[in-house]
Amino acid sequence: MKKLIIGVLGAILVSSVALAEDKVVEMTFSHDLPTHHPLHAEGFQIWADSIEADSNGTLKIGFYPAGQLGKAEDEYDLAKFGIADFVWANPGHTPGKFPIIALGELPFFIKDGIGGTKAFNEWYAAYKDSEMGDVKFCIVHLHDPGTLHSRQEIRGPEDLKGKTIRPANGTIGRLIKSLGGSSVQVGPSEAREVLERGAADGITFPWRSISIFGMDDVVPYHLDMPLYVTNFIIVMNKKRYESLSDAQRAVIDNHCNPEWAAKMVAGWVAFDSEGKRLFKENPEQHVVEPTVEELARWKAASAFLLADWKQTATAKGLDADAIYNAFVERLEAHDAKF
């Protein structure tokens, strides 16, 4: 035991010396959220500060928020081509590009943001290199289940006929289309304008986050059901990662795991959970609770999406059933399956 302790202490000392000798590397992090979003202050910033501290100040991360470096749908490519070192991206903004991770977009599938985030990282670890091998994949995280917020009351799936909705991802967009609606795809920062001028009748979005973007006075009706979650990823430019020292890469690796993913999203989950309560208490907001029958109709209307996902995955040479069953097993282990 004494030799083991000495060995561990020696490894830590060697690592600390190595980090102290490393050159300072200043890196960029691009995302399309405003800085007052809880994910920035209570997630990204804490994560970046921890990386700087653990690297003895040799890894510094500067942020470019609110889409300064590119549109939301371009974030992944910003990292791929080295325009930014790190990015926060929504794979659902590029439908069809990442078929495996798209499984997490299925409606009425995941019921908990933190448990779902842990399960997602554990499950996707087996597929990340084959699907996102052109970047250094770090983490995937969710939010607490989002829902449909609309200008007028919508209760059942039949109410979407003729409506234009800004979907959270391509999967929700297909659901809307199947029900006779249409989609308009814009980033969160542009969504309020689209809703305000009547170019969209509603938006699928996390609960309290619509207040951050000033949409709560435009869409006062909120459907109380766990419609969907969005899969967000943090990835890094591969050449930048490979250019770091062994000790610095170890610091990055230690911040790319299920534990950090859950820690990063915890503040946002709590923020949005509080949003539902605030809306229920606000007489100007209307939280619509679907009946058991209405919820069953929503689930039945969206059932085709799993069959379609399996068909698409199989056509790409993937074992769809094995991938799906592995995900369900991890969700159930974290009590996150709806």
N, C-alpha and C positions, 0 to 999 in steps of 0.2 A: 504493500500500500504506500509506504514511504517513497519507494522508487517511482511509483505511478504519479504521486503528487509532485515530486521533483520534476518529472518529465513534463507534466502539464504546465507547471509554472515556467519551465524552460521554454516550452513552445510559445506561451503567451509573451514571454520576454523577447524572444526572437521576432515574433510578429510585431510587437510594439517598436522594436528597433528598426525593423524594415519599414514600417509606416513612417517613422520619424525621418527616415532617409529618403522617402519618396518625394517627388516633386508635387507641388500643388497643382491640381487639375480643376479648372473651372468649367462646369458643365451646364447645359441649358435643359429646361423642362418646359414643354409646351402643352397647354390645355386650353379648352374653350369656355371655362367657367369664370364667372366674376370672382374677385378675390374675397368677397364677403360670403361666398358659399361655404358652408361648414366643411366640405371636403377639402377645400384649400387650406384653411387655417388649422383645422383639427385632423387633417389627414396628410396631405402632401407636405406641408411645412414641417410637421413633427417627424415624418419619415426622412426628409432631407436633412433636418438638424441632427437626427440620430446617425445618419451616414457620415456627416461631417465630424461628429464627435468620435465615432468609432474608428475613423481613419486618421485620428489625430490632426484633424484640420486640413488634410491633404485632398479631400474630395469636397468640393463646394458646388452647390446646385442653385442656379438662379432661375427664376420663373418668368415665363412669358404667357400670362393668362389671357382670357377673353379672345382667343383666336388670333393673337397678334402675328403669329407666324404662318397661319393657314386656316382654312375652313375645317370644321369638325370632321368631314368625311376624308380629309387629306392627312389627318394626324399620323396614321400608321406610316404613310410614305415619308413623312417628315423625319421619322426615326430611321426608316429603311435607307434613305439616301443621305443621312447625316446632316440634314438641315437643323435638326434638334437632336440632342443626345438622348433625352427621355421624352416620351409623350404619354399622355392619357388619351385613350381612344375608345370609341364604341365600334366594335367590329360589325354591328348591325347596320352601320351607315353605308356599307359596301356589300349588299346582299349577294350571296353566292360565292364570295371570295374565301370565306372561312366556314366550310360546311359543318365541321365537327363542333366548333364552339357555338354554332347557331342553335344547337339542341337546347341550350339554356334559355332561348327566347320563347320557348313554347308557352302559350297561355295556361293559366291554372296549373302550373307545374311545381313552382317553388313558393313556399309560404313565408320564409324567414330570411332576412337579408344577411345576418351574421352567420347563422348556421349554413345557409346556402353558399356563402362566400367560402367558408372552410371546405365544404364538400366539393365545390367547383374546383378549387386549387388542387385538392387531392386527386380528383378525377382527371383533370386536364393535364396533369403532369406527364401522363403517358402519351399525350398527343401533341403537345406544344411544339416539339422540335420538328415534327413532320408537317405541321400546318403553318407554323410561324418561324421556320428555320432561318429566314433571312434577317431576323432581328434577335437580340438577346431578350427572351421573354422573361418578365419579372413576376407579375401577379395578375390575377383576374379578380374583380370584386363585383358585387351586386349592390343594389340599394334595397330598402324594404319594398315589398311589392307595390307597384304603382297601379293607377287605374285611369279611367276615362273622366276627363273634366270637360264640361261642355257649356255652350252659351244657353241652351235650352235643355230641359229634362230629357234624359235618355235612360230607359229602364231595361228593355230587352234587346236582343241582337237585331230584331226586325226594325228597331228604331234607327238603325244606321243607314237604312236605304235612302239614297239621295244626299247623304251628309258627306262633307269633306272634313277629314280628320288628319291632324299631324301625328303620324305614328312614331312610336319610340324606336322601332327597328323594322326591318323588312318583313319579318314574320307577322307582326301586328298589321303591317300594311296589307299583306295578303288576306288576312282575316277580314279587314275592313272591305276590301274589294269583293270578297266572296259574299258579303252581306249586302251588296248593292251600293256601297259607299265608294269614295275616292280618297286618295291620299295626297298630301302636299308635304314634301320633305324639306324642312329647313332646320337650322341649328337652334338651340334653345334661345340664343340672344335675339334671333329674328322672329321667334314664334309669336310674341305679343303683338307685333305689328300685323302679322298675317291674321290673327284672331280679331284684332280690333277693327280692321277694315272689312271683316266679313268674308275673307278669302278662305277661312276655315271655320267649321262649326264646333270644333273641339280638339283636344289634344290628349294623348296618353302620356302621363308624366307622374313622377313621384308626388306624394301628397303635399307637403309643405313647400317643396322646391318651387312650385308655381308662384309662390309669393316672392321668392328671391328675384324672379324675372318679371314681376309686376303683372302677372296674368290673372291673379285671383279676382280682380274686379271685372274681368272680361268673361271668365268662365266660372260662374257661381254654382254650377251643378256638378256634384262629385258622386260617382257611382261607387258604393262601398263594397268592393270585392277585389280580391288579389288577382287582378287581370294578368299582370306580367312582371318580369324583372328584366333589367337591361344588363348585359355583360360588358363591363368596362375593363380595359386592360392597361397596364403600364408596361411598355417595352422600351428597350434601349438600342441605340445604334450598335451594331455588332462590332464594327471596327474600333469604335471608341472603347467598348468593353475590353476587347482583346489588347488594346494599347496600354491598359492599366497594368500595374505591377501585380504579382501574385497576391500580395497582402491586400491591395485595394480591391481586386476582384473578389476576394473572400468577403470583404465588407459588403459589397453589392449583393453577393449570393446570400449573405445572412439577412438581407432585407427583402429578399424575394422568396417568401414562403407563406403558407396559409395563415400563420400567426400574425404576420405583419399585415396581410390583406385584411383580416378581421379587425385588427386594431385601427387601420386606416379608415375603415368605413363606419366604425362604431358611432362616431359623432353624428354622421349624416343619418344613420338609421334612427337614432334617438330624436333627431331634429324632425324627421318626417313623421315619426310615430306621434309626436306631439301635435303635428299639423292637423291630423284627423280630429283630435279632440277640440282644437281651436275652431275648426270649421263647424263642428257640431254646436258649439256655443255661440257662434256668430249668426244673428238673425238674417244677415244679408247673404249668407252662404247656405246651400241646401245639400246636405248629405243624403243621398238616395240609397236606401237599403233594398236590394232586390229580394224578392220572395224566393223561397226554395225552388219553386218551379221556374222562375226567371233565371236563376243561377244555373239550373240544370240545362236550360235552353242555350245559355252562353257556352257551357262546356261542350254540349253536343255540337254546336255550330263550329267550334274550333277543333274538334277531334280529328278532322282531316289533315291538320297540320303535322301531326306526328307521323301519319302514314306517308305524307309527302316527304318529310325529312328522311324517313327510312329509305324511301325510294331513291332520293337524291344521293344519299350516302352510299347506298349499294351500287348505284351507277358509277360512282367514283372509285369502286373497288374496296370500299370499307365494309367491315362487319357491323352493320347497323344495329342488330340486336345485341351484340356483345357490348358495343359502345353505350347504348341506351341502358342496358341492365347494370353496367358498371356505374353509371351516373345515379341511377335510382338507388343502388346499394349505398353509395356515399351520402346521398340526401337523407335516406332513412336513418343512417347512422348518426346524423346530426339533427334528426327530427325536423327536417326542412322540406319534406315532400308534402305538397298540398293533397 
